Amino acid sequence: MFTSTAKWAALRAILAIAAFEDLELYSVNISTAFLNDEMEYDVYMTQPERFENYFSPGFVLKLIKSIYGLK
């Protein structure tokens, strides 16, 4: 899974259009946007320490959304 970033050709095209039309450009950094996306494939993980309980030792969790550190 890769983060969604613009290709260089797309960025250059946007800059060229903005220069031609005399537009002002702004940028924002939304560092957690990828965490809101649905998973494209099944990913399972072991339970974090202290999360396991008496009834489910050794169980794994199926992720529905992305988490930090997932590649």
Secondary structure, DSSP 8 states (H G I E B T S, - for coil): -------HHHHHHHHHHHHHTT--------TTGGGGSB-SS--EEE--TTT--TT-TT-EEE-SB--TT--
